[in-house]
Amino acid sequence: MRIKKQESKMLIKNIRPFYEKILSHVSEGICCLDNDRKIVYFNKAAEDITGFKEKEIIHSHCYDNIFMHVYENGKQLCKTRHCPAIQAISTGKENLQDAIFLHHKNGYRIAVNLKTSPLRDDNNNIVGVMKIFNHANPASQTQKQLEHLKKISMIDTLTDLGNRRFGELELDININQFKRYDWPFGIIFFDIDDFKLINDSFGHSIGDDILKMVAKTIQEATRPFDRIVRWGGDEFLVIIVNINENSLKAIAEKLRRLIEQSFIELNGEKISPTISIGATLAKKHDTIPTIIDRSDSLMYQSKNAGQNKTTFG
């Protein structure tokens, strides 16, 4: 049985000091909501993971969609009956979601594992929910590796991704391994649709922010051993190892959907880019120019088909 709204608010208020003493020191993000799904607590780890300070989101509701939780297929959680908080309050049971992508304050999508549990008072009445989340995908490169690559000029200074020189080296390694050991790999090649228009309309500073947002979202959505490259300008290359056709298509579509759901805000306006993708598996005769030319041609097929699409070949 649920208690009345006023009693729920009083209980949440009374136990807040307990939250602050205990939960401020844990490494997981903690977000507590009352029965109206209003945010009443947000710990330091939650601030670090999301980029939002507690004072920016306290007393807002999860259905205000600040974090815009989505599955990798782009389906939203908080504005539907599948909202984890609704499920926990209505059933009295905790629920788990793996690899949910939330909206970071800086615009990009970040992968988290999320557990939502009902909060109960001493009489076993549900007074709210607690969301516990952590980073689902560690950084693709350690800071030590990143610093080493910077020293040998293989890192793009804007996005902290590998640069074209790094990408060509990785392609050469993977092509040789494929020919010698039959280790399969594929590439996803894309650029940002109408990027020149974004620069012309909002300025190059916003264009740079879009590039960084796209780079970070791709890092969050790929495996630590895959390679992500800023090929040049607004072109990006992702090298996916140990992959087959269906999996490569699925990953490419996941990346496209997540970028489509990402945005930055400027003067109250949401700027949300899309990408056009060309994806291909390596072939035995491939060289760096042939696999890049093929993926580039496929990417332009996506653009000619209306943009924000994936073409495989």
C-alpha positions in Angstrom: 0.0 0.0 0.0 1.2 3.5 -0.8 1.1 6.2 1.8 -0.3 9.7 1.2 1.7 12.1 -0.9 2.4 14.5 2.1 3.6 11.6 4.3 5.8 10.4 1.5 7.4 13.9 1.1 7.9 14.1 4.9 9.6 10.7 5.0 11.9 11.5 2.1 12.8 14.8 3.8 13.5 13.2 7.1 15.9 10.5 5.7 17.8 12.9 3.4 20.6 13.4 6.0 21.1 9.7 6.0 21.4 9.7 2.2 24.0 12.5 2.3 26.2 10.8 5.0 26.3 7.4 3.4 25.6 7.7 -0.3 27.9 10.7 -0.9 30.9 8.4 -0.6 29.9 5.5 -2.9 31.3 5.2 -6.4 27.9 4.5 -8.1 25.6 7.2 -9.1 22.5 7.4 -6.8 19.3 9.2 -7.7 16.3 9.1 -5.3 12.8 10.0 -6.4 9.5 10.3 -4.5 6.3 8.6 -5.5 5.6 11.5 -7.9 8.9 10.7 -9.6 10.4 14.0 -8.4 14.1 13.9 -7.8 14.9 14.4 -4.1 18.5 13.3 -4.0 21.5 13.2 -6.4 24.9 12.1 -5.1 28.4 13.3 -6.1 29.1 10.2 -8.3 25.8 10.9 -10.2 27.1 14.4 -10.8 30.4 13.1 -12.1 28.8 10.5 -14.4 26.1 12.8 -15.9 27.8 16.2 -15.8 24.7 17.7 -14.0 25.0 19.2 -10.5 22.3 18.3 -8.0 21.1 21.9 -7.8 20.4 21.8 -11.6 18.0 18.9 -11.4 16.7 18.7 -7.9 12.9 18.8 -7.7 12.5 18.1 -11.4 10.8 14.9 -12.5 12.2 11.9 -14.3 9.5 12.4 -17.0 10.9 15.8 -17.6 13.4 13.7 -19.6 16.6 15.6 -18.5 18.6 12.4 -18.9 16.5 11.1 -21.8 17.2 7.4 -21.1 17.1 5.3 -24.3 17.9 1.8 -25.2 20.5 1.3 -27.9 17.6 0.9 -30.4 16.6 4.5 -29.6 13.5 3.6 -27.6 12.8 6.0 -24.8 12.2 4.8 -21.2 10.9 7.7 -19.0 7.9 8.8 -21.1 6.4 5.4 -21.3 4.9 2.8 -19.0 8.3 1.0 -19.2 9.8 3.8 -17.0 11.9 1.9 -14.4 10.6 4.2 -11.6 6.9 3.4 -12.5 7.7 -0.3 -12.6 9.4 -0.2 -9.2 6.6 1.8 -7.5 3.8 -0.2 -9.0 5.3 -3.7 -8.5 7.4 -3.2 -5.4 10.2 -5.0 -7.1 13.6 -3.8 -8.3 14.4 -3.9 -12.0 17.7 -4.0 -13.9 18.6 -2.4 -17.3 21.9 -3.1 -18.9 23.6 -0.6 -21.3 21.0 2.2 -21.1 22.2 5.4 -22.8 21.6 8.7 -20.9 22.1 12.2 -22.1 25.2 13.8 -20.6 25.1 17.5 -19.9 27.8 18.0 -22.6 25.4 16.5 -25.2 26.9 13.0 -25.9 25.3 9.7 -24.9 26.8 7.7 -22.1 26.3 4.0 -21.4 25.2 3.1 -17.9 23.9 0.0 -16.1 20.8 0.9 -14.1 19.1 -0.7 -11.1 15.9 0.8 -9.8 14.6 -0.3 -6.4 11.6 0.8 -4.3 12.2 2.7 -1.1 10.1 1.7 1.9 9.3 3.1 5.3 9.3 1.2 8.6 5.7 0.1 7.8 6.8 -1.3 4.4 5.0 1.4 2.5 6.6 2.5 -0.7 7.8 6.1 -0.4 9.8 6.4 -3.6 12.6 4.8 -5.6 16.4 4.7 -5.7 18.2 4.5 -9.0 21.7 3.2 -8.8 23.8 3.5 -12.0 27.4 3.1 -13.1 29.5 3.6 -16.2 28.9 0.5 -18.4 31.7 1.1 -20.8 35.2 2.0 -19.5 37.3 4.4 -21.6 38.6 2.8 -24.8 42.1 3.8 -24.0 43.8 4.3 -20.6 45.2 7.8 -19.9 48.7 6.4 -20.1 48.0 5.0 -23.6 46.5 8.3 -24.6 49.5 10.3 -23.4 51.8 8.0 -25.3 49.8 8.4 -28.6 49.8 12.2 -28.1 53.6 12.1 -27.9 54.0 10.3 -31.2 51.4 12.5 -32.9 48.7 9.9 -33.4 45.9 11.7 -31.5 43.5 14.3 -32.8 43.8 17.2 -30.4 40.1 18.2 -30.6 38.4 14.9 -30.0 41.1 12.9 -28.3 40.5 10.1 -30.9 43.1 8.5 -33.0 44.0 10.7 -36.1 44.3 9.6 -39.7 47.8 8.4 -39.2 46.7 6.2 -36.3 43.8 4.9 -38.4 46.0 4.0 -41.4 48.4 2.1 -39.0 45.5 0.2 -37.5 44.0 -0.6 -40.9 47.3 -1.9 -42.1 47.7 -4.1 -39.0 44.2 -5.5 -39.4 44.5 -6.1 -43.1 47.7 -8.1 -42.6 46.2 -10.1 -39.8 43.1 -10.9 -41.9 45.2 -12.1 -44.8 47.6 -14.1 -42.6 45.4 -15.5 -39.9 41.9 -15.0 -41.3 40.9 -12.7 -38.4 37.8 -10.9 -39.7 37.1 -7.2 -39.2 34.9 -4.5 -40.6 34.8 -0.8 -40.8 32.1 1.9 -40.2 32.8 5.1 -42.1 30.6 8.1 -41.6 30.4 11.8 -41.6 28.0 14.4 -40.1 25.1 15.4 -42.3 25.1 19.0 -43.3 28.1 19.8 -41.1 29.0 22.9 -43.2 25.5 24.2 -42.6 25.9 23.7 -38.8 29.2 25.7 -38.9 27.7 28.4 -41.1 24.6 28.7 -38.9 26.0 28.4 -35.4 29.7 29.1 -35.7 32.8 26.9 -35.7 32.9 26.7 -31.9 29.5 24.9 -31.9 30.8 22.8 -34.8 33.7 21.7 -32.6 31.3 20.9 -29.8 29.3 18.7 -32.2 32.5 16.9 -33.3 33.4 16.2 -29.6 29.9 15.1 -28.8 29.8 12.6 -31.7 33.3 11.3 -30.8 32.4 10.8 -27.1 29.1 9.1 -28.0 30.9 6.6 -30.3 33.4 5.9 -27.6 30.6 5.1 -25.2 28.9 2.8 -27.6 31.9 0.6 -28.8 34.1 -1.9 -27.2 37.4 -1.0 -25.6 39.4 -2.9 -28.2 37.7 -1.4 -31.2 39.4 1.6 -32.8 37.8 5.0 -33.4 39.4 7.5 -35.7 38.7 11.1 -36.7 39.6 10.5 -40.4 39.5 14.2 -41.2 37.1 17.1 -41.0 33.7 15.6 -40.0 34.6 12.1 -41.2 35.0 9.3 -38.7 36.2 5.7 -39.0 35.4 2.9 -36.6 37.4 -0.4 -37.0 35.4 -3.3 -35.5 37.4 -6.5 -35.0 36.1 -10.1 -34.8 32.9 -9.3 -36.5 30.4 -10.8 -39.0 28.0 -9.1 -41.4 24.9 -9.1 -39.1 26.8 -7.8 -36.1 28.5 -5.1 -38.1 25.1 -3.9 -39.4 23.7 -3.9 -35.9 26.6 -1.9 -34.5 26.4 0.7 -37.3 22.7 1.2 -36.7 23.2 1.5 -33.0 25.7 4.3 -33.6 23.4 6.0 -36.0 20.5 5.9 -33.6 22.5 7.1 -30.6 23.9 10.1 -32.6 20.4 10.9 -33.7 19.3 11.0 -30.1 22.2 13.2 -29.0 22.1 17.0 -28.9 23.6 20.2 -27.5 21.7 23.3 -26.5 22.3 26.8 -27.6 20.0 29.6 -26.4 17.3 27.1 -25.7 17.5 25.5 -29.1 18.5 21.8 -29.4 21.1 21.1 -32.1 20.9 17.4 -33.0 23.2 16.1 -35.7 22.7 13.0 -37.8 25.2 10.8 -39.6 25.3 8.9 -42.9 27.1 5.6 -42.7 28.9 3.2 -45.0 29.8 -0.2 -43.5 31.7 -3.0 -45.0 33.6 -6.2 -44.1 37.2 -6.6 -45.1 37.9 -8.7 -48.2 41.0 -10.8 -48.9 42.2 -8.5 -51.7 41.7 -5.3 -49.7 44.3 -2.5 -49.3 43.8 0.6 -47.2 42.6 2.6 -50.3 40.2 -0.1 -51.5 38.4 -0.6 -48.2 38.2 3.2 -47.5 37.0 3.9 -51.1 34.3 1.2 -50.8 33.0 2.5 -47.4 33.2 6.1 -48.6 31.1 5.1 -51.7 28.6 3.3 -49.4 28.4 6.4 -47.2 27.4 8.6 -50.1 24.7 6.1 -51.1 23.3 6.8 -47.6 23.5 10.5 -48.2 21.8 10.2 -51.6 19.1 8.1 -50.1 18.1 11.0 -47.8 20.8 11.1 -45.1 20.7 9.6 -41.6 21.0 6.1 -43.0 23.3 3.1 -43.1 24.4 1.3 -46.3 26.2 -2.0 -46.1 28.2 -3.6 -48.9 
